Amino acid sequence: MVMKTHRVARVAEVIREVAAETILFELQDPRIKGVTVTRTEVSADLQHAKVYVSIMGTQKEQDLCMHALKHSAGYVQSKLGSRLKTRFTPVLKFILDEGVKNSIEISRLISEALAQSKPPQSETPSAGPAADQEAEQNDRGA
């Protein structure tokens, strides 16, 4: 039995919405903060889903938040079960998405490289067009 890819994509989008809303508005755990659900991947049989999250904060805060998210996966699944009209509710697995962190680091490295490659600015400001006109007049003997 081959399932249509658009159905898997629709289910993935519903999972992303439900997970994001539940994490943002319903989970009361103080360890869960600064979380953004970036994307979801669903297996073809709709039995398993990976929920990728980006977490702001130090490494320790991220680790605590991931632990709390894994602990609350069952609650998020129950919310998902009431929203999805499928025979099975996918088993959720939260995964830390390093993509956002990596892109920020790459941007920082690029900025740093650009700053180092610029030649040092000369201390004397350029005279500009007014000084050029004055020099021209002096050449004519005005």
ABEGO torsion letter per residue (X at the ends): XBBBAAAAAAAAAAAAAAAAAAAAAABABAABBGBBBABBBBBAAGABBBBBBBBBEBAAAAAAAAAAAAAAAAAAAAAAAAABBBABBBBBBBBBBAAAAAAAAAAAAAAAAAAAABBBBBABBBAEAAAAAAAAAAAAGX
